[in-house]
């Protein structure tokens, strides 16, 4: 898989809703299991990525996981959170990487009450930093976008979240930039395009296409991080 295992690359996925649980007169995301094709970063072929969302039995905690693997290795990312309206309030984000003869693991624990996030890498304490009481994580923020779009947030006003990554807490902002028809392996869909707004002029870009007819499923994502281009396309649902 080459450079696929150097960093998290699946944290901008969203998947379709089904019959959704509600809060008030709005809908949040129901359990799902879908697949995408991932390509880019020098990988000469497309890789199948499986993504799932489930409610943990007997609790109000939800878990989302995405996993991709082939003969060369495996990548797995997991998040656990509680819904607060359309915002996933994160408790845990972790990843596992196996490839190129090495294994990497990290676990980010978020204590909203204490206002602190603690990161362990390969079992050792690596970093601590402050968070807010409405912090989400790099993976869960995608569910917030899907939920907002599904509940009518289609204007040009930016959508901003406090997002905890391995490095720090930072605001991440997205805005609707247009509509277009898009063909994927799962079919052709009318989509809404979003882009992440950035403060710098480095040329980095993140673009996402969502299909309203599929519950605002993400059907395509392109991320260009200083020349490292990744593409994610809906494969089946």
N, CA, C and O of each residue as an XYZ file, in Angstrom:
948
protein
N       0.804     -1.209      0.000
C       0.000      0.000      0.000
C       0.843      1.267      0.000
O       0.309      2.372     -0.096
N       2.139      1.112      0.106
C       3.003      2.278      0.020
C       2.689      3.283      1.105
O       2.601      2.924      2.280
N       2.521      4.538      0.726
C       2.388      5.614      1.695
C       1.002      5.683      2.320
O       0.732      6.562      3.139
N       0.139      4.777      1.944
C      -1.185      4.739      2.558
C      -1.109      4.682      4.069
O      -1.990      5.216      4.743
N      -0.087      4.053      4.624
C      -0.025      3.816      6.051
C       0.726      4.898      6.817
O       0.991      4.728      8.007
N       1.072      5.992      6.177
C       1.842      7.023      6.862
C       0.976      7.963      7.683
O       1.486      8.621      8.590
N      -0.308      8.048      7.397
C      -1.153      8.995      8.101
C      -2.601      8.565      7.970
O      -2.923      7.760      7.096
N      -3.517      9.100      8.851
C      -4.931      8.829      8.657
C      -5.407      9.473      7.363
O      -5.155     10.656      7.135
N      -6.093      8.712      6.510
C      -6.559      9.261      5.247
C      -8.040      9.048      5.050
O      -8.592      9.501      4.048
N      -8.711      8.367      5.981
C     -10.118      8.070      5.809
C     -11.015      8.934      6.682
O     -12.215      8.676      6.768
N     -10.464      9.947      7.326
C     -11.250     10.684      8.295
C     -12.238     11.642      7.659
O     -12.927     12.358      8.384
N     -12.340     11.689      6.349
C     -13.303     12.551      5.692
C     -14.368     11.756      4.958
O     -14.865     12.199      3.922
N     -14.726     10.592      5.477
C     -15.782      9.786      4.886
C     -17.108     10.078      5.553
O     -17.165     10.328      6.757
N     -18.194     10.046      4.759
C     -19.530      9.993      5.303
C     -20.274      8.912      4.551
O     -19.919      8.581      3.419
N     -21.325      8.347      5.185
C     -22.063      7.276      4.560
C     -23.545      7.523      4.741
O     -23.951      8.327      5.580
N     -24.348      6.834      3.956
C     -25.775      7.086      3.894
C     -26.508      6.808      5.200
O     -26.093      5.944      5.973
N     -27.582      7.524      5.447
C     -28.478      7.220      6.539
C     -29.492      6.187      6.102
O     -29.744      6.008      4.911
N     -30.086      5.490      7.105
C     -31.194      4.592      6.845
C     -32.403      5.159      7.591
O     -32.619      6.370      7.574
N     -33.200      4.300      8.250
C     -34.277      4.797      9.101
C     -33.631      5.369     10.351
O     -33.098      4.618     11.168
N     -33.671      6.690     10.513
C     -32.800      7.349     11.481
C     -33.478      7.597     12.809
O     -34.658      7.946     12.840
N     -32.747      7.422     13.929
C     -33.262      7.879     15.218
C     -33.355      9.393     15.208
O     -32.680     10.052     14.417
N     -34.187      9.953     16.083
C     -34.436     11.390     16.015
C     -34.119     12.086     17.320
O     -34.060     11.465     18.381
N     -33.912     13.411     17.219
C     -33.847     14.276     18.392
C     -34.766     15.441     18.069
O     -34.507     16.191     17.128
N     -35.848     15.602     18.846
C     -36.844     16.605     18.517
C     -37.484     16.255     17.185
O     -37.923     15.123     16.979
N     -37.537     17.224     16.280
C     -38.106     16.979     14.957
C     -37.019     16.747     13.922
O     -37.281     16.844     12.723
N     -35.788     16.437     14.368
C     -34.688     16.224     13.440
C     -34.186     14.795     13.500
O     -34.530     14.037     14.408
N     -33.370     14.437     12.524
C     -32.874     13.077     12.409
C     -31.356     13.043     12.563
O     -30.647     13.908     12.047
N     -30.868     12.030     13.280
C     -29.439     11.781     13.299
C     -29.160     10.526     12.490
O     -30.069      9.961     11.884
N     -27.920     10.094     12.479
C     -27.498      9.031     11.576
C     -27.760      7.662     12.202
O     -27.439      7.436     13.368
N     -28.343      6.755     11.426
C     -28.618      5.399     11.895
C     -27.428      4.488     11.578
O     -26.560      4.860     10.788
N     -27.382      3.296     12.187
C     -26.297      2.355     11.887
C     -26.175      2.072     10.387
O     -27.178      2.031      9.675
N     -24.941      1.878      9.912
C     -24.711      1.603      8.497
C     -23.495      0.713      8.316
O     -22.699      0.514      9.234
N     -23.374      0.185      7.113
C     -22.187     -0.554      6.682
C     -22.081     -0.407      5.177
O     -22.935     -0.906      4.444
N     -21.036      0.276      4.703
C     -20.871      0.579      3.287
C     -19.404      0.459      2.874
O     -18.518      0.332      3.719
N     -19.172      0.500      1.599
C     -17.800      0.385      1.088
C     -17.478      1.519      0.123
O     -18.355      2.059     -0.551
N     -16.190      1.863      0.075
C     -15.657      2.893     -0.812
C     -14.405      2.355     -1.492
O     -13.786      1.400     -1.024
N     -14.048      2.984     -2.603
C     -12.755      2.762     -3.235
C     -11.837      3.921     -2.871
O     -12.213      5.089     -2.972
N     -10.626      3.576     -2.446
C      -9.617      4.585     -2.139
C      -8.464      4.454     -3.120
O      -8.032      3.343     -3.427
N      -7.959      5.583     -3.616
C      -6.796      5.570     -4.508
C      -6.011      6.846     -4.298
O      -6.524      7.829     -3.762
N      -4.750      6.820     -4.730
C      -3.902      8.000     -4.633
C      -2.657      7.744     -3.820
O      -2.401      6.620     -3.388
N      -1.886      8.793     -3.615
C      -0.653      8.753     -2.824
C       0.316      7.703     -3.336
O       1.009      7.052     -2.555
N       0.362      7.537     -4.670
C       1.302      6.588     -5.244
C       0.831      5.154     -5.254
O       1.544      4.281     -5.749
N      -0.371      4.875     -4.712
C      -0.903      3.513     -4.735
C      -1.395      3.210     -6.141
O      -2.261      3.929     -6.639
N      -0.872      2.162     -6.814
C      -1.180      1.924     -8.226
C      -2.509      1.233     -8.463
O      -2.834      0.912     -9.607
N      -3.293      0.994     -7.411
C      -4.577      0.320     -7.579
C      -5.543      0.819     -6.511
O      -5.132      1.404     -5.509
N      -6.827      0.579     -6.737
C      -7.844      1.001     -5.793
C      -7.958      0.002     -4.646
O      -7.836     -1.205     -4.853
N      -8.193      0.509     -3.437
C      -8.303     -0.311     -2.240
C      -9.723     -0.206     -1.693
O     -10.278      0.890     -1.605
N     -10.303     -1.326     -1.331
C     -11.641     -1.346     -0.766
C     -11.591     -0.945      0.708
O     -10.795     -1.487      1.475
N     -12.430     -0.009      1.094
C     -12.522      0.452      2.479
C     -13.929      0.182      3.001
O     -14.914      0.570      2.374
N     -14.018     -0.479      4.142
C     -15.304     -0.763      4.773
C     -15.517      0.208      5.926
O     -14.604      0.471      6.708
N     -16.724      0.732      6.020
C     -17.030      1.707      7.074
C     -18.339      1.315      7.747
O     -19.317      0.984      7.077
N     -18.350      1.354      9.087
C     -19.527      0.942      9.827
C     -19.826      1.931     10.948
O     -18.926      2.579     11.484
N     -21.094      2.032     11.286
C     -21.540      2.809     12.432
C     -22.519      1.952     13.219
O     -23.424      1.346     12.646
N     -22.332      1.902     14.557
C     -23.241      1.122     15.386
C     -23.398      1.784     16.747
O     -22.508      2.489     17.223
N     -24.550      1.540     17.359
C     -24.780      1.964     18.736
C     -24.308      0.847     19.654
O     -24.685     -0.308     19.459
N     -23.497      1.164     20.642
C     -23.006      0.146     21.561
C     -24.140     -0.302     22.475
O     -24.806      0.537     23.081
N     -24.374     -1.610     22.588
C     -25.525     -2.128     23.343
C     -25.561     -1.626     24.780
O     -24.549     -1.615     25.479
N     -26.761     -1.207     25.205
C     -26.967     -0.817     26.591
C     -26.414      0.534     26.983
O     -26.384      0.868     28.167
N     -25.968      1.328     26.003
C     -25.394      2.641     26.298
C     -25.926      3.664     25.306
O     -26.642      3.316     24.367
N     -25.572      4.933     25.518
C     -25.867      5.968     24.529
C     -24.622      6.320     23.727
O     -24.563      7.370     23.087
N     -23.635      5.446     23.764
C     -22.385      5.646     23.023
C     -22.482      4.989     21.650
O     -23.017      3.890     21.504
N     -21.954      5.684     20.654
C     -21.901      5.173     19.287
C     -20.453      4.934     18.895
O     -19.542      5.594     19.394
N     -20.255      3.986     18.000
C     -18.909      3.678     17.506
C     -18.924      3.650     15.984
O     -19.769      2.999     15.370
N     -17.987      4.358     15.392
C     -17.794      4.312     13.945
C     -16.385      3.802     13.667
O     -15.425      4.190     14.333
N     -16.280      2.935     12.681
C     -14.970      2.388     12.324
C     -14.844      2.302     10.816
O     -15.811      2.021     10.108
N     -13.629      2.551     10.336
C     -13.322      2.334      8.930
C     -12.077      1.486      8.837
O     -11.111      1.692      9.572
N     -12.107      0.516      7.914
C     -11.025     -0.462      7.830
C     -10.731     -0.777      6.373
O     -11.641     -1.014      5.579
N      -9.470     -0.776      6.038
C      -9.022     -1.167      4.696
C      -7.824     -2.087      4.850
O      -6.958     -1.853      5.693
N      -7.774     -3.141      4.030
C      -6.654     -4.075      4.127
C      -6.459     -4.796      2.810
O      -7.395     -4.970      2.029
N      -5.227     -5.212      2.580
C      -4.895     -6.110      1.475
C      -3.679     -6.923      1.916
O      -3.351     -6.951      3.102
N      -3.015     -7.579      0.980
C      -1.897     -8.442      1.336
C      -0.722     -7.677      1.926
O       0.117     -8.261      2.611
N      -0.656     -6.383      1.668
C       0.477     -5.590      2.123
C       0.282     -4.968      3.494
O       1.247     -4.521      4.114
N      -0.948     -4.933      3.974
C      -1.138     -4.313      5.269
C      -2.578     -3.993      5.576
O      -3.493     -4.450      4.891
N      -2.771     -3.195      6.623
C      -4.104     -2.859      7.112
C      -4.080     -1.482      7.746
O      -3.081     -1.073      8.340
N      -5.193     -0.770      7.613
C      -5.393      0.502      8.284
C      -6.777      0.468      8.916
O      -7.749      0.063      8.278
N      -6.863      0.902     10.195
C      -8.144      0.877     10.899
C      -8.246      2.108     11.785
O      -7.329      2.410     12.549
N      -9.370      2.819     11.681
C      -9.629      3.979     12.516
C     -10.960      3.791     13.223
O     -11.923      3.303     12.632
N     -11.010      4.181     14.495
C     -12.199      3.988     15.318
C     -12.484      5.246     16.121
O     -11.565      5.886     16.631
N     -13.759      5.598     16.233
C     -14.161      6.695     17.086
C     -15.368      6.277     17.912
O     -16.219      5.524     17.438
N     -15.446      6.768     19.156
C     -16.611      6.549     20.009
C     -17.077      7.906     20.519
O     -16.266      8.757     20.884
N     -18.399      8.096     20.540
C     -18.944      9.420     20.855
C     -20.385      9.300     21.323
O     -21.005      8.240     21.233
N     -20.909     10.433     21.833
C     -22.323     10.588     22.161
C     -22.892     11.732     21.324
O     -22.227     12.746     21.111
N     -24.117     11.561     20.855
C     -24.752     12.629     20.079
C     -25.214     13.757     20.995
O     -25.767     13.511     22.067
N     -24.985     14.985     20.569
C     -25.586     16.174     21.166
C     -26.179     16.959     20.004
O     -25.472     17.707     19.329
N     -27.485     16.785     19.771
C     -28.113     17.275     18.543
C     -27.365     16.665     17.357
O     -27.260     15.442     17.260
N     -26.848     17.491     16.462
C     -26.129     16.959     15.297
C     -24.623     16.841     15.529
O     -23.876     16.548     14.595
N     -24.177     17.065     16.747
C     -22.742     17.054     17.011
C     -22.321     15.790     17.752
O     -22.845     15.515     18.832
N     -21.391     15.013     17.203
C     -20.821     13.883     17.950
C     -19.799     14.401     18.972
O     -18.767     14.957     18.595
N     -20.090     14.217     20.259
C     -19.177     14.619     21.322
C     -18.248     13.439     21.586
O     -18.677     12.415     22.118
N     -17.003     13.580     21.223
C     -16.074     12.452     21.177
C     -15.547     12.056     22.545
O     -15.291     12.900     23.404
N     -15.392     10.740     22.727
C     -14.759     10.184     23.917
C     -13.434      9.518     23.578
O     -12.537      9.438     24.416
N     -13.318      9.043     22.348
C     -12.136      8.247     21.985
C     -11.952      8.274     20.475
O     -12.915      8.177     19.714
N     -10.697      8.407     20.056
C     -10.320      8.203     18.658
C      -9.031      7.375     18.651
O      -8.084      7.687     19.373
N      -9.003      6.330     17.839
C      -7.807      5.504     17.769
C      -7.531      5.029     16.359
O      -8.435      4.922     15.531
N      -6.256      4.743     16.101
C      -5.935      4.149     14.807
C      -4.882      3.060     14.965
O      -4.107      3.023     15.921
N      -4.900      2.184     13.978
C      -3.950      1.069     13.914
C      -3.445      0.997     12.485
O      -4.236      1.032     11.542
N      -2.126      0.897     12.317
C      -1.511      0.793     10.995
C      -0.549     -0.380     10.973
O       0.302     -0.520     11.851
N      -0.694     -1.207      9.974
C       0.266     -2.306      9.772
C       0.645     -2.307      8.302
O      -0.215     -2.446      7.433
N       1.928     -2.152      8.024
C       2.390     -2.112      6.643
C       3.845     -1.706      6.566
O       4.376     -1.076      7.480
N       4.481     -2.066      5.482
C       5.881     -1.717      5.263
C       6.761     -2.224      6.395
O       7.755     -1.591      6.750
N       6.389     -3.377      6.962
C       7.198     -3.988      7.998
C       7.101     -3.358      9.366
O       7.939     -3.633     10.225
N       6.100     -2.515      9.602
C       5.983     -1.862     10.891
C       4.517     -1.748     11.300
O       3.609     -1.798     10.471
N       4.323     -1.594     12.601
C       2.990     -1.406     13.170
C       2.988     -0.108     13.957
O       3.919      0.164     14.715
N       1.935      0.702     13.778
C       1.778      1.938     14.536
C       0.380      1.970     15.129
O      -0.597      1.615     14.471
N       0.299      2.400     16.379
C      -0.978      2.529     17.051
C      -1.020      3.839     17.813
O       0.000      4.318     18.310
N      -2.205      4.410     17.900
C      -2.392      5.621     18.697
C      -3.792      5.612     19.279
O      -4.722      5.078     18.673
N      -3.943      6.205     20.461
C      -5.239      6.307     21.128
C      -5.373      7.697     21.738
O      -4.549      8.106     22.557
N      -6.406      8.411     21.338
C      -6.680      9.748     21.855
C      -7.935      9.664     22.717
O      -9.022      9.388     22.210
N      -7.785      9.900     24.007
C      -8.903      9.872     24.948
C      -9.306     11.297     25.277
O      -8.466     12.122     25.636
N     -10.606     11.585     25.153
C     -11.103     12.937     25.366
C     -12.004     12.965     26.593
O     -13.022     12.275     26.641
N     -11.622     13.770     27.588
C     -12.393     13.953     28.804
C     -13.034     15.331     28.724
O     -12.403     16.335     29.055
N     -14.288     15.378     28.285
C     -14.960     16.655     28.079
C     -15.145     17.406     29.394
O     -15.003     18.628     29.436
N     -15.463     16.675     30.476
C     -15.690     17.326     31.767
C     -14.422     17.993     32.293
O     -14.475     19.091     32.845
N     -13.287     17.326     32.120
C     -12.012     17.879     32.589
C     -11.405     18.849     31.588
O     -10.473     19.581     31.920
N     -11.926     18.861     30.362
C     -11.388     19.754     29.339
C     -10.007     19.367     28.871
O      -9.179     20.234     28.591
N      -9.743     18.059     28.780
C      -8.403     17.607     28.425
C      -8.446     16.396     27.499
O      -9.292     15.514     27.652
N      -7.532     16.363     26.542
C      -7.321     15.213     25.671
C      -5.936     14.650     25.941
O      -4.975     15.396     26.132
N      -5.843     13.314     25.957
C      -4.575     12.636     26.231
C      -4.298     11.670     25.081
O      -5.138     10.836     24.744
N      -3.120     11.787     24.487
C      -2.735     10.945     23.367
C      -1.640      9.965     23.782
O      -0.618     10.366     24.338
N      -1.859      8.700     23.514
C      -0.839      7.666     23.672
C      -0.457      7.132     22.296
O      -1.325      6.869     21.463
N       0.823      6.977     22.063
C       1.325      6.347     20.841
C       2.110      5.100     21.204
O       3.029      5.137     22.023
N       1.728      3.993     20.578
C       2.394      2.712     20.826
C       2.506      2.428     22.322
O       3.523      1.923     22.796
N       1.427      2.767     23.066
C       1.355      2.464     24.490
C       1.991      3.470     25.421
O       1.878      3.330     26.639
N       2.652      4.476     24.892
C       3.345      5.464     25.735
C       2.667      6.830     25.641
O       2.191      7.226     24.577
N       2.629      7.539     26.759
C       2.069      8.883     26.757
C       2.870      9.772     25.804
O       4.098      9.825     25.868
N       2.146     10.471     24.914
C       2.812     11.269     23.894
C       2.497     12.761     24.022
O       3.379     13.605     23.860
N       1.226     13.081     24.315
C       0.851     14.495     24.327
C      -0.440     14.676     25.109
O      -1.285     13.781     25.142
N      -0.595     15.859     25.750
C      -1.842     16.276     26.376
C      -2.158     17.696     25.905
O      -1.250     18.506     25.714
N      -3.443     17.996     25.718
C      -3.830     19.352     25.343
C      -5.273     19.620     25.764
O      -6.050     18.693     25.992
N      -5.612     20.893     25.863
C      -6.936     21.303     26.311
C      -7.965     21.164     25.199
O      -7.652     21.349     24.023
N      -9.209     20.831     25.585
C     -10.317     20.759     24.644
C     -11.510     21.503     25.235
O     -11.495     21.869     26.410
N     -12.539     21.726     24.427
C     -13.774     22.356     24.887
C     -14.808     21.276     25.188
O     -14.572     20.095     24.936
N     -15.949     21.686     25.726
C     -16.978     20.704     26.065
C     -17.810     20.283     24.862
O     -18.724     19.472     25.007
N     -17.517     20.815     23.676
C     -18.207     20.373     22.462
C     -17.206     19.920     21.393
O     -17.433     20.092     20.195
N     -16.105     19.343     21.851
C     -15.071     18.880     20.926
C     -15.470     17.572     20.259
O     -15.932     16.641     20.919
N     -15.289     17.513     18.964
C     -15.411     16.275     18.227
C     -14.017     15.859     17.759
O     -13.038     16.548     18.045
N     -13.920     14.740     17.043
C     -12.597     14.298     16.602
C     -12.511     14.315     15.083
O     -13.490     14.606     14.396
N     -11.337     14.002     14.575
C     -11.063     14.122     13.145
C     -11.939     13.200     12.305
O     -12.209     13.498     11.142
N     -12.384     12.089     12.875
C     -13.242     11.149     12.164
C     -14.717     11.470     12.355
O     -15.486     11.430     11.394
N     -15.125     11.787     13.584
C     -16.539     12.015     13.892
C     -17.101     13.281     13.263
O     -18.308     13.362     13.036
N     -16.265     14.270     12.976
C     -16.765     15.516     12.402
C     -17.528     15.282     11.109
O     -18.414     16.064     10.764
N     -17.196     14.217     10.390
C     -17.881     13.938      9.135
C     -19.348     13.590      9.354
O     -20.195     13.908      8.519
N     -19.651     12.938     10.471
C     -21.041     12.642     10.795
C     -21.810     13.928     11.095
O     -22.991     14.035     10.765
N     -21.151     14.895     11.714
C     -21.791     16.182     11.983
C     -22.170     16.872     10.681
O     -23.265     17.424     10.572
N     -21.285     16.848      9.695
C     -21.586     17.436      8.399
C     -22.783     16.751      7.753
O     -23.691     17.418      7.257
N     -22.786     15.431      7.758
C     -23.882     14.691      7.152
C     -25.204     15.008      7.846
O     -26.219     15.231      7.186
N     -25.190     15.028      9.166
C     -26.402     15.302      9.929
C     -26.940     16.700      9.638
O     -28.144     16.870      9.446
N     -26.069     17.694      9.604
C     -26.503     19.058      9.321
C     -27.100     19.178      7.920
O     -28.131     19.824      7.735
N     -26.456     18.560      6.940
C     -26.985     18.610      5.583
C     -28.339     17.908      5.489
O     -29.254     18.395      4.825
N     -28.455     16.779      6.150
C     -29.704     16.020      6.115
C     -30.847     16.776      6.779
O     -32.016     16.543      6.474
N     -30.502     17.683      7.689
C     -31.522     18.447      8.393
C     -31.678     19.863      7.856
O     -32.171     20.748      8.556
N     -31.256     20.074      6.610
C     -31.583     21.304      5.914
C     -30.537     22.386      5.919
O     -30.814     23.502      5.479
N     -29.340     22.100      6.402
C     -28.282     23.123      6.412
C     -27.637     23.176      5.027
O     -26.601     22.552      4.795
N     -28.259     23.928      4.102
C     -27.790     23.969      2.721
C     -27.449     25.393      2.278
O     -27.286     25.646      1.085
N     -27.340     26.311      3.219
C     -27.027     27.685      2.849
C     -25.522     27.860      2.691
O     -24.763     26.893      2.748
N     -25.107     29.094      2.495
C     -23.683     29.377      2.290
C     -22.952     29.712      3.586
O     -21.773     30.063      3.550
N     -23.626     29.612      4.725
C     -22.975     29.901      5.996
C     -21.990     28.784      6.343
O     -22.334     27.609      6.218
N     -20.782     29.122      6.773
C     -19.786     28.105      7.125
C     -20.254     27.239      8.291
O     -20.997     27.694      9.160
N     -19.808     25.985      8.297
C     -20.050     25.045      9.386
C     -18.702     24.774     10.042
O     -17.801     24.224      9.409
N     -18.561     25.156     11.305
C     -17.279     25.074     12.000
C     -17.393     24.173     13.223
O     -18.373     24.235     13.965
N     -16.371     23.328     13.425
C     -16.339     22.401     14.542
C     -14.997     22.516     15.272
O     -13.966     22.788     14.656
N     -15.025     22.304     16.605
C     -13.794     22.145     17.368
C     -13.353     20.686     17.216
O     -14.032     19.779     17.696
N     -12.231     20.466     16.557
C     -11.806     19.114     16.195
C     -10.468     18.788     16.861
O      -9.493     19.530     16.740
N     -10.453     17.656     17.568
C      -9.213     17.176     18.181
C      -8.555     16.169     17.254
O      -9.177     15.184     16.855
N      -7.314     16.414     16.915
C      -6.510     15.489     16.125
C      -5.356     14.995     17.001
O      -5.329     15.266     18.202
N      -4.423     14.286     16.415
C      -3.247     13.856     17.178
C      -2.380     15.021     17.608
O      -1.637     14.915     18.584
N      -2.464     16.121     16.899
C      -1.573     17.237     17.169
C      -2.138     18.247     18.158
O      -1.422     18.710     19.046
N      -3.437     18.598     18.012
C      -3.975     19.699     18.801
C      -5.488     19.794     18.593
O      -6.085     19.026     17.839
N      -6.081     20.758     19.283
C      -7.462     21.148     19.029
C      -7.447     22.306     18.046
O      -6.717     23.280     18.232
N      -8.258     22.197     16.996
C      -8.311     23.284     16.023
C      -9.705     23.386     15.422
O     -10.390     22.374     15.274
N     -10.139     24.609     15.069
C     -11.421     24.760     14.388
C     -11.280     24.325     12.930
O     -10.300     24.667     12.268
N     -12.253     23.577     12.437
C     -12.289     23.183     11.031
C     -13.610     23.646     10.450
O     -14.675     23.367     11.003
N     -13.536     24.355      9.333
C     -14.698     25.015      8.750
C     -14.953     24.506      7.336
O     -14.029     24.354      6.538
N     -16.229     24.245      7.042
C     -16.647     23.773      5.722
C     -17.762     24.669      5.202
O     -18.541     25.228      5.974
N     -17.825     24.798      3.873
C     -18.843     25.635      3.260
C     -19.327     24.976      1.971
O     -18.550     24.332      1.264
N     -20.615     25.141      1.670
C     -21.175     24.641      0.417
C     -20.667     25.519     -0.725
O     -20.745     26.745     -0.655
N     -20.143     24.880     -1.784
C     -19.578     25.638     -2.910
C     -20.262     25.360     -4.241
O     -19.878     25.951     -5.251
N     -21.271     24.473     -4.280
C     -21.958     24.234     -5.542
C     -22.704     22.913     -5.579
O     -22.737     22.169     -4.599
N     -23.306     22.635     -6.738
C     -24.026     21.393     -6.993
C     -23.594     20.854     -8.344
O     -23.310     21.623     -9.262
N     -23.543     19.516     -8.470
C     -23.208     18.918     -9.760
C     -23.624     17.452     -9.819
O     -23.798     16.794     -8.793
N     -23.778     16.959    -11.044
C     -24.071     15.548    -11.266
C     -22.765     14.778    -11.271
O     -21.793     15.198    -11.899
N     -22.739     13.635    -10.562
C     -21.495     12.896    -10.384
C     -21.740     11.411    -10.587
O     -22.700     10.854    -10.054
N     -20.858     10.762    -11.367
C     -20.950      9.318    -11.577
C     -19.941      8.608    -10.677
O     -18.782      9.016    -10.595
N     -20.381      7.549    -10.005
C     -19.543      6.725     -9.143
C     -19.789      5.259     -9.485
O     -20.725      4.964    -10.227
N     -18.983      4.328     -8.971
C     -19.274      2.904     -9.171
C     -20.639      2.485     -8.624
O     -21.188      1.465     -9.042
N     -21.183      3.263     -7.698
C     -22.502      2.955     -7.137
C     -23.637      3.588     -7.927
O     -24.804      3.355     -7.609
N     -23.322      4.400     -8.969
C     -24.345      5.046     -9.779
C     -24.096      6.530     -9.939
O     -23.124      7.072     -9.414
N     -24.993      7.187    -10.675
C     -24.897      8.630    -10.885
C     -25.839      9.336     -9.923
O     -26.980      8.915     -9.733
N     -25.343     10.434     -9.307
C     -26.129     11.144     -8.310
C     -25.987     12.655     -8.501
O     -24.942     13.149     -8.924
N     -27.060     13.372     -8.180
C     -26.978     14.815     -8.030
C     -26.364     15.100     -6.656
O     -26.792     14.532     -5.652
N     -25.371     15.972     -6.617
C     -24.616     16.148     -5.375
C     -24.505     17.607     -4.954
O     -24.691     18.535     -5.742
N     -24.195     17.761     -3.676
C     -23.827     19.057     -3.094
C     -22.336     18.997     -2.775
O     -21.869     18.062     -2.125
N     -21.602     19.995     -3.236
C     -20.148     20.016     -3.026
C     -19.794     20.956     -1.870
O     -20.264     22.092     -1.806
N     -18.953     20.453     -0.960
C     -18.420     21.246      0.149
C     -16.913     21.333      0.025
O     -16.271     20.466     -0.568
N     -16.360     22.386      0.592
C     -14.907     22.540      0.648
C     -14.511     23.015      2.042
O     -15.196     23.834      2.655
N     -13.402     22.488      2.525
C     -12.872     22.979      3.788
C     -12.156     24.302      3.566
O     -11.312     24.418      2.677
N     -12.495     25.294      4.373
C     -11.831     26.585      4.298
C     -10.550     26.547      5.114
O     -10.530     26.003      6.218
N      -9.489     27.118      4.582
C      -8.195     27.145      5.255
C      -7.685     28.572      5.326
O      -7.982     29.394      4.459
N      -6.913     28.858      6.368
C      -6.383     30.207      6.560
C      -5.132     30.469      5.739
O      -4.785     31.620      5.476
N      -4.448     29.388      5.328
C      -3.186     29.595      4.622
C      -3.405     29.494      3.114
O      -4.499     29.160      2.658
N      -2.357     29.785      2.349
C      -2.411     29.707      0.889
C      -1.464     28.617      0.395
O      -0.812     28.776     -0.637
N      -1.389     27.515      1.129
C      -0.429     26.460      0.815
C      -0.831     25.626     -0.387
O      -0.015     24.864     -0.907
N      -2.066     25.755     -0.837
C      -2.521     24.930     -1.954
C      -3.199     23.654     -1.513
O      -3.688     22.902     -2.356
N      -3.246     23.380     -0.211
C      -3.946     22.201      0.284
C      -5.448     22.384      0.092
O      -5.988     23.467      0.319
N      -6.124     21.293     -0.335
C      -7.564     21.389     -0.567
C      -8.252     20.111     -0.117
O      -7.703     19.015     -0.233
N      -9.465     20.274      0.400
C     -10.325     19.149      0.728
C     -11.698     19.431      0.140
O     -12.343     20.414      0.505
N     -12.149     18.570     -0.773
C     -13.444     18.713     -1.434
C     -14.281     17.470     -1.165
O     -13.767     16.352     -1.177
N     -15.576     17.673     -0.922
C     -16.474     16.568     -0.631
C     -17.773     16.745     -1.397
O     -18.302     17.853     -1.493
N     -18.290     15.637     -1.949
C     -19.544     15.642     -2.687
C     -20.555     14.745     -1.968
O     -20.272     13.572     -1.724
N     -21.736     15.286     -1.625
C     -22.766     14.556     -0.903
C     -24.016     14.403     -1.769
O     -24.383     15.321     -2.503
N     -24.673     13.234     -1.682
C     -25.868     12.952     -2.482
C     -27.120     13.063     -1.606
O     -27.344     12.200     -0.757
N     -27.938     14.099     -1.790
C     -29.161     14.241     -0.986
C     -30.104     13.052     -1.109
O     -30.750     12.677     -0.131
N     -30.195     12.452     -2.295
C     -31.120     11.330     -2.484
C     -30.707     10.093     -1.697
O     -31.504      9.169     -1.540
N     -29.482     10.062     -1.205
C     -28.994      8.942     -0.391
C     -28.828      9.342      1.073
O     -28.002      8.774      1.788
N     -29.610     10.314      1.510
C     -29.461     10.768      2.891
C     -28.190     11.568      3.100
O     -27.611     11.564      4.186
N     -27.756     12.261      2.037
C     -26.530     13.050      2.063
C     -25.290     12.194      2.340
O     -24.393     12.579      3.090
N     -25.276     11.036      1.713
C     -24.071     10.207      1.692
C     -22.938     10.944      0.987
O     -23.167     11.658      0.011
N     -21.725     10.770      1.480
C     -20.553     11.232      0.748
C     -20.308     10.270     -0.400
O     -20.096      9.078     -0.177
N     -20.335     10.775     -1.625
C     -20.109      9.908     -2.774
C     -18.715     10.095     -3.374
O     -18.245      9.262     -4.148
N     -18.062     11.203     -3.007
C     -16.694     11.407     -3.493
C     -15.981     12.395     -2.582
O     -16.586     13.330     -2.057
N     -14.666     12.166     -2.401
C     -13.829     13.087     -1.647
C     -12.464     13.156     -2.314
O     -11.893     12.137     -2.703
N     -11.955     14.367     -2.438
C     -10.591     14.578     -2.915
C      -9.859     15.413     -1.876
O     -10.347     16.460     -1.450
N      -8.684     14.942     -1.472
C      -7.854     15.706     -0.552
C      -6.465     15.836     -1.143
O      -5.814     14.838     -1.454
N      -6.017     17.063     -1.294
C      -4.678     17.344     -1.810
C      -3.904     18.048     -0.705
O      -4.159     19.214     -0.404
N      -2.958     17.333     -0.104
C      -2.190     17.854      1.021
C      -0.756     18.097      0.564
O       0.094     17.210      0.647
N      -0.503     19.305      0.082
C       0.827     19.674     -0.413
C       1.342     18.698     -1.459
O       2.494     18.267     -1.410
N       0.467     18.351     -2.418
C       0.880     17.499     -3.518
C       0.544     16.039     -3.349
O       0.569     15.289     -4.325
N       0.225     15.604     -2.123
C      -0.217     14.228     -1.890
C      -1.722     14.176     -2.104
O      -2.491     14.617     -1.250
N      -2.144     13.635     -3.250
C      -3.560     13.626     -3.608
C      -4.198     12.284     -3.286
O      -3.656     11.232     -3.625
N      -5.361     12.326     -2.623
C      -6.135     11.140     -2.303
C      -7.522     11.291     -2.906
O      -8.049     12.400     -2.992
N      -8.113     10.178     -3.323
C      -9.481     10.206     -3.826
C     -10.265      9.054     -3.234
O      -9.775      7.927     -3.157
N     -11.483      9.342     -2.818
C     -12.372      8.337     -2.240
C     -13.703      8.396     -3.005
O     -14.273      9.473     -3.180
N     -14.193      7.235     -3.458
C     -15.414      7.192     -4.264
C     -16.314      6.086     -3.755
O     -15.844      4.990     -3.451
N     -17.610      6.364     -3.659
C     -18.573      5.377     -3.196
C     -18.590      4.166     -4.120
O     -18.722      4.297     -5.337
N     -18.456      2.991     -3.525
C     -18.423      1.737     -4.286
C     -19.757      0.997     -4.229
O     -20.254      0.549     -5.262
N     -20.339      0.862     -3.054
C     -21.626      0.199     -2.908
C     -22.281      0.655     -1.619
O     -21.618      1.169     -0.717
N     -23.595      0.461     -1.541
C     -24.351      0.899     -0.362
C     -25.488     -0.086     -0.104
O     -26.254      0.089      0.843
